[in-house]
């Protein structure tokens, strides 16, 4: 989820924690739990600082080790230790428990996005991405804001957020059922599909579609039971025996892209004396283009002159980023 939603979930858990008699009867512990719940709701995304290094490091590692099983167990103890140092008299057991719940909830809700997490690492490095909930869901966010208003003007935060989380549990189940139905619908519309990737939007029945068959890629959108096909491409396996492709695949930006993207096409062309090798994620179609890409410039002497991976929304901006990378 987005950062704002993670934060409101942290405060929502703090409201729910008032149902715990130990916390309700100890103001110091309650305030520590509130801080722990909010901190626990955002701490797994500390890997966002990798953006300061480069896009390749960020794409390859975001929602990786910081969302893993060991990290999920470690974060509550780190946060709780800091809070106990600031307020030694708090109930350590209940603080750790509610902070653990906050961290676990962060990782859990991230699984439902199209981006996903490596939540079962180190058991498996597989990205777990159910793709049933948008990164920002207005219903989830608005329900929390409504809960805060009830808390402010009527009290009863525990009962209020217990009710809200029951409603959200039902909502997640219904979104999952809807997602499954839409996948079946897409597979009935297009021939011989082997995989379908649906990316949810902020609208209940609207999805971006990327799908593959043994010999074709398809890109489209769903609005209810109306499917619109946007693009179809021949599916061309990467020939790693080709020297140019093999060279490009060793680049850090391309490796990061390939480690993350489950459905992409690749192309080669020449421009201004460069051989351009481009990999394009088909899940993200916006404003007439595919903004998530990895692109490499090769010289005539078969050397990598520049490369980039990340989000760009125009060819001009992509060239600017490649020129900038070339000058470094």
C-alpha positions in Angstrom: 0.0 0.0 0.0 1.0 3.7 -0.2 2.7 5.3 2.8 -0.4 7.3 3.8 -2.5 4.1 4.1 0.1 2.4 6.1 0.2 5.3 8.5 -3.6 5.4 9.0 -3.5 1.6 9.6 -1.0 2.2 12.3 -3.2 4.6 14.1 -6.2 2.3 13.5 -4.3 -0.5 15.3 -3.6 1.9 18.1 -7.3 2.4 18.4 -8.0 -1.3 18.3 -5.3 -1.8 21.0 -7.6 0.0 23.6 -9.5 -3.3 23.7 -6.5 -4.8 25.5 -7.1 -4.3 29.2 -3.4 -3.9 30.0 -3.1 -1.1 27.5 -6.4 0.6 28.4 -5.4 0.7 32.0 -1.8 2.1 31.5 -1.5 5.5 29.7 2.3 5.1 29.4 2.0 1.7 27.7 -0.9 3.0 25.5 1.2 5.9 24.2 4.2 3.6 23.6 1.9 1.1 21.7 0.5 4.0 19.6 4.1 5.0 18.6 5.0 1.3 18.1 2.0 0.7 15.9 2.7 3.7 13.7 6.4 3.0 13.5 5.7 -0.7 12.8 3.3 0.2 10.0 6.0 2.1 8.1 9.3 0.6 9.0 9.4 -2.2 6.4 9.5 0.5 3.7 12.8 1.9 5.1 14.3 0.3 2.0 12.9 3.3 0.0 16.2 5.0 0.8 17.8 2.8 -1.9 16.3 5.3 -4.4 19.2 7.6 -3.3 21.6 5.0 -4.6 20.1 4.2 -8.0 16.9 2.8 -9.5 18.4 -0.7 -10.0 19.1 -1.1 -6.3 15.7 0.1 -5.4 13.8 -2.1 -7.9 15.7 -5.1 -7.0 15.4 -4.8 -3.2 12.3 -2.8 -2.4 9.8 -4.9 -0.5 12.5 -7.6 -0.4 14.6 -8.3 2.7 12.8 -5.6 4.8 9.5 -7.5 4.2 10.9 -11.0 4.8 10.0 -13.3 7.6 13.2 -12.6 9.6 12.7 -8.9 9.3 9.0 -9.1 10.2 10.1 -10.8 13.5 13.0 -8.4 14.1 11.4 -5.0 13.5 9.1 -5.2 16.6 12.0 -5.9 18.9 14.0 -3.0 17.5 11.2 -0.5 17.8 10.1 -1.8 21.2 13.6 -1.6 22.6 13.9 2.0 21.5 10.5 2.9 23.0 11.3 1.1 26.3 14.6 3.0 26.5 12.5 6.2 26.3 9.8 5.0 28.7 11.2 2.2 30.9 8.0 1.5 32.8 5.9 0.3 29.9 4.6 -3.2 29.5 7.2 -4.7 27.2 5.3 -7.9 26.2 2.2 -6.0 25.1 4.2 -3.4 23.3 6.1 -6.0 21.3 2.9 -7.9 20.5 1.1 -4.8 19.1 4.1 -3.7 17.2 4.5 -7.1 15.7 0.9 -6.9 14.6 1.5 -3.6 12.9 4.6 -4.8 11.0 2.8 -8.1 10.0 -0.2 -6.1 8.8 2.1 -3.9 6.6 3.6 -6.9 5.0 0.3 -8.7 4.7 -1.6 -5.9 2.9 1.4 -5.4 0.5 0.9 -8.9 -0.7 -2.4 -7.9 -2.2 -0.9 -5.3 -4.6 0.3 -6.1 -8.1 3.9 -5.1 -7.0 3.9 -7.7 -4.2 6.6 -8.5 -1.7 9.2 -11.3 -0.9 7.2 -12.0 2.2 8.2 -15.7 2.4 11.9 -15.0 2.1 14.3 -16.9 2.9 12.0 -19.9 2.3 11.6 -18.6 -1.2 12.8 -15.5 -3.1 9.5 -15.6 -5.1 7.5 -12.3 -5.3 4.1 -12.8 -3.7 1.7 -10.5 -5.5 -2.0 -11.3 -5.6 -2.9 -8.2 -7.5 -6.4 -7.7 -5.9 -6.0 -4.3 -4.3 -4.6 -1.1 -5.8 -1.6 0.6 -4.2 -4.0 3.3 -3.0 -7.6 2.1 -2.3 -9.9 5.0 -1.5 -12.4 2.7 0.4 -9.7 1.5 2.8 -8.3 4.9 3.4 -11.8 6.6 3.8 -12.9 3.9 6.2 -10.0 4.7 8.5 -10.7 8.5 8.3 -14.3 7.8 9.2 -13.1 5.7 12.2 -10.9 8.6 13.4 -13.8 10.9 13.2 -16.0 8.6 15.3 -13.1 8.2 17.7 -12.7 11.9 18.1 -16.4 12.8 18.6 -17.9 9.7 20.1 -15.0 7.7 21.6 -15.0 3.9 21.6 -11.9 3.5 19.4 -11.6 -0.2 20.1 -15.1 -1.2 19.0 -14.9 1.3 16.1 -11.8 -0.2 14.6 -12.7 -3.8 15.4 -15.8 -3.2 13.3 -13.8 -1.5 10.6 -11.3 -4.4 10.3 -14.2 -6.9 10.1 -15.6 -4.8 7.2 -12.1 -4.7 5.6 -11.6 -8.4 5.9 -14.9 -9.0 4.0 -13.9 -6.4 1.5 -10.6 -8.1 0.8 -12.4 -11.4 0.3 -14.8 -9.8 -2.1 -12.0 -8.2 -4.1 -10.3 -11.6 -4.3 -13.4 -13.2 -5.6 -13.9 -10.4 -8.1 -10.3 -10.7 -9.2 -10.6 -14.5 -9.8 -13.8 -14.0 -11.8 -12.1 -11.4 -14.0 -9.2 -13.7 -14.7 -11.6 -16.5 -15.8 -13.4 -13.9 -18.0 -10.2 -12.8 -19.7 -9.1 -16.4 -20.3 -12.4 -17.1 -22.0 -12.0 -14.0 -24.2 -8.5 -14.8 -25.6 -7.2 -18.0 -27.1 -4.8 -20.4 -25.4 -3.7 -18.1 -22.5 -1.2 -19.5 -20.1 -0.9 -16.5 -17.7 -3.0 -13.5 -16.9 -1.9 -10.5 -14.8 -4.6 -8.1 -13.7 -3.5 -4.9 -12.1 -6.4 -3.3 -10.0 -7.2 0.3 -10.2 -9.1 2.6 -7.7 -12.3 1.5 -9.4 -14.0 -1.8 -8.3 -14.5 -3.3 -11.7 -11.6 -1.7 -13.7 -8.4 -3.6 -14.3 -5.3 -3.3 -16.5 -4.7 -6.6 -18.3 -1.4 -8.2 -19.4 -1.6 -11.8 -20.6 0.5 -14.3 -22.5 -0.1 -17.4 -24.7 2.6 -19.6 -26.0 3.2 -17.3 -29.0 1.5 -14.0 -28.1 1.4 -11.2 -25.5 -1.8 -9.2 -25.0 -2.4 -5.9 -23.3 -5.8 -4.5 -22.6 -8.2 -3.1 -20.0 -11.3 -4.4 -18.3 -14.3 -2.3 -17.3 -16.8 -4.6 -15.8 -17.4 -7.3 -18.3 -16.2 -5.1 -21.2 -12.7 -6.0 -22.4 -10.8 -3.7 -24.7 -7.7 -5.0 -26.4 -5.0 -2.3 -26.6 -1.9 -4.2 -28.0 -0.9 -7.7 -29.1 2.7 -8.7 -29.7 4.5 -11.8 -31.0 6.1 -13.5 -28.1 9.9 -13.6 -28.8 12.1 -15.5 -26.3 15.3 -13.8 -25.4 18.2 -15.3 -27.3 21.0 -15.2 -24.7 23.3 -16.8 -27.3 23.3 -13.5 -29.1 26.3 -11.5 -28.1 24.5 -8.2 -27.8 21.6 -9.6 -25.7 24.1 -11.4 -23.5 26.0 -8.2 -22.9 22.9 -6.2 -22.1 21.6 -8.9 -19.7 24.8 -8.4 -17.6 23.9 -4.7 -17.0 22.8 -4.0 -13.4 19.7 -2.1 -14.6 18.6 -4.9 -16.9 19.2 -7.5 -14.2 17.1 -5.6 -11.7 14.3 -5.3 -14.3 14.4 -9.0 -15.2 14.4 -10.0 -11.5 11.2 -8.1 -10.9 9.1 -8.2 -14.1 7.1 -11.4 -14.8 5.7 -10.4 -18.2 7.7 -8.2 -20.6 8.7 -7.9 -24.3 12.0 -6.9 -25.7 13.1 -5.1 -28.8 16.3 -3.9 -30.5 16.7 -0.9 -32.9 19.3 1.6 -33.9 19.2 5.3 -33.1 21.8 8.0 -33.5 24.6 5.5 -33.8 23.5 3.5 -30.8 22.1 0.0 -30.8 19.2 0.2 -28.4 18.0 -2.8 -26.5 14.8 -2.2 -24.6 12.8 -4.4 -22.1 9.2 -3.3 -21.4 7.0 -4.4 -18.6 3.5 -5.0 -20.1 1.6 -4.7 -16.8 1.8 -0.9 -16.8 0.2 0.8 -19.7 -0.5 4.5 -19.3 -1.0 7.5 -21.5 -0.3 5.6 -24.7 3.0 4.0 -23.6 4.6 1.5 -21.3 6.4 3.6 -18.6 8.3 0.8 -16.8 11.3 -0.1 -18.8 15.0 -1.1 -18.8 17.0 0.3 -21.7 20.6 -0.1 -22.8 22.7 1.8 -25.3 25.4 -0.2 -27.0 28.2 1.3 -29.0 29.3 0.0 -32.4 32.3 -1.6 -30.5 29.9 -3.6 -28.4 30.3 -1.7 -25.2 27.6 -0.5 -22.9 27.5 3.3 -23.1 24.5 3.9 -20.9 21.5 2.2 -19.3 18.5 3.0 -17.3 15.6 1.2 -15.5 12.6 2.8 -13.9 9.5 4.8 -14.8 9.5 7.2 -17.7 6.5 8.7 -19.5 8.0 9.9 -22.7 10.7 9.0 -25.1 12.3 12.4 -24.6 12.6 11.9 -20.9 14.1 8.4 -21.4 16.7 9.8 -23.7 17.5 12.5 -21.2 18.0 9.9 -18.4 20.2 7.8 -20.7 22.3 10.8 -21.6 22.6 11.7 -17.9 23.6 8.2 -17.0 26.2 8.2 -19.9 27.9 11.3 -18.4 28.4 9.8 -15.0 
